[in-house]
Amino acid sequence: MGNDLGPTPWRHQPSDRPHAPGSLRLVEAFLNTVNHERHDDSLATTDGLTAWCTEFGLDAGQISEEARARAVAVREALRRVVCSSAADPASGADLASLEEASRGGVAISLAAWPSTGLVAGAPGVASVLAVLVAVVHEARLSGTLLRLRVCGNDGCRWAFYDRSRNLTATWCSMTICGNRRKVRAYRGRKAAT
């Protein structure tokens, strides 16, 4: 992505694209804790994971290196599941990873009744991961998970919410990643002739 996203890339979307709505914003932000173009991973340290959890009001408690590594593994499994399709289904290993993460403990908050929300059942990374998988489950049931996409630029892989009428958005930003792909294709055609 061509934007300077700084140490908290999950706060921004390229070209001022709106964030995913509701609780799906949490999943979008979790996927965007890594900037593949800059090789910058906010979850590379336990402090980075703590900062992300704090920003979203999730109590991760004292985070071990093992828990941090588990969060990264779940993030990447989740990214592959979001990218999956009928033609290219999610792997059994990725689904098993998310299913295991779902067992971490989720509670339902009634504090803002009649609205309800998912919260971690107890402090800890396991509960935070369970909340993320529960949000994915809710989005799958409501049909909004289909709108959570990952940029088609293999060097980018930024998560974004597809607001197009017919679910055809491919790039996090047409002016950044879409344009890069078009230029590469043009150069390839020109070199071939």
N, C-alpha and C positions, 0 to 999 in steps of 0.2 A: 504494500500500500504506500502510496507516495506521501502520506501525511506524517507529520512529526507527532507521534503518539505519546512520547515520553514514557515515564515509568508505570503508568496505569492505562495501558492501551484499551482496556475494556470500557473505559468511559466514553470513547469516541467511536464514531462510524465514519467511513470515508465519504467525501462529498456531501456531508451533512445528511446522510440517509437516516431516517428515524429508527430508533431502537425497536426491538421486538416488544410487543405489548404485554402488559401484565406480568405474570410470573415467568413467562418464557424469556423475559429480559435477563433473568438470573442465569439461564442456560446459555444464552447468547454471550453474556459477559464471561462466563466460565470458559467457554470455548475460545474467547478472545484474550485469554491471559497469556497467549503466546503470539508473537509477531514473527511469522516464518521468514519474512523477507529480511528482517534485521537480526534474526537468530537471537531474539530477546524473549526470555520466558519469565514471566512474573512469578511462576511457581517453582523457579529454580532453587529457591531457598524457603525455609520454613517461615521466615519473616514476610516473604512475598505472599505466601498462602494466608498468613494471618492478616495481612493488610487487605487482601481481597475479601476474606470472610467478614472482617470488621466493616468494610464499606457496605456490605449487604446485610448487616445486622445478624450474622450467623456466628454463633459461639463455637469456635473450633477448639477451645481450651488450649492446653499445652500441646503443641504439634511436634511429633517425633519425625525423624527423617523417614522412617518407614511409612508413616501416614502421609507425608508429603509426596513420596514416590507413588503411593497408591492413588492419590488425587490426580497426579499426572497421567497415570495409566488409565484411570476412569475417563479423564478428559479426552484422551486420544481414542478410546473405544467409543465414546459418545460422538466424537467427530466422525468416525467411520460409519456409525449407525445413521447419523443425520445424512451422510452422503449416500447411503444405500438406496437402492431402488428395486423394483420388481426384476429388472434386467440384471442387476448387480446387488443381490441381497446381502444383508449384514452377516458377518461370520458368526458361527456358533460361539467362538471364543469371546468375541466382543459382547454378544448378548449375555453370555454367562457372567462376564465381568460386571455388566450393569445390573444383572439380577442379584449378584452377590452384594453389590453396593447398596441395593435397595433394602437390604436387611439391617441397615445401620440404625434405624429408629427415627420415625417421623411422627409428629403430632399435628393436630389440627387446632389452629388458634381461632377462638370465637370472640376475641377481644373487640373486634370491630363489627359485631353482629349488626345486621344480618349478613355481612360479608364474612367469609371465612378464608383462612390461609394456611399454608403448610409451614411448619416450623420444625427445627431440629428437636428430636425427642429428648436429647440430653447433650451437654457440651461434648464436642469431639468431631474430628474429621469424618468419622464413619456416619454420624448423623447428618452432617452437611452433605455428604455424597448421596445419602438416602433421600434428602430433600430434592436434590437435583434430579434424581431418577424419578421421583414422584411427580415432579413438574413435567418431565418428559411424558410420563404416563397420562397425566391430565391433558397435555397438548395433543397426544395421540388420539385420545377419546374425542376431543373437541374438533379435531381436524386441523388445528393450527400448526402442528408439528411439520406438516408438509410445507409450510411457508418458511421454516427455518432452513436456510441453505448455507452452503460453504462455497466460497468463491471458486469458480472454475479454473482460475490461474493456479497451477500447481505450486508455484513459488509463494503464493499468498495464503490461501486456505482460510481466509477471514470469514467468520460467521455473520450472517445478516438475515434480516426478515424480508421475505419477498412479498411486496405489496402489489405486484402486478395482478391484473384481473385474471389472467390465464396461467399463472404460476410459471413464467418463462424466464425470470431473472437468472442470469448466469454469473454475473460479476458483482463483487462488492461495490464496485464503482465502474461504470462504463467509461468514464473519462480517464481512469487510471488503468485498471487491469484489462478492461475490454479493449481499450486503445492499444495497449501493449500487444495483446493477442493479434489484433488486426495488423499491426506493423510487422510482427513476426511472419504472419501468413503472407503478407505482401512481399516481404523480402525473400521468403522461400519461393514464391511463384516467380519472382524476378530472377533469382539465381538459377532456377530451373530452365528458363528460356534463353 
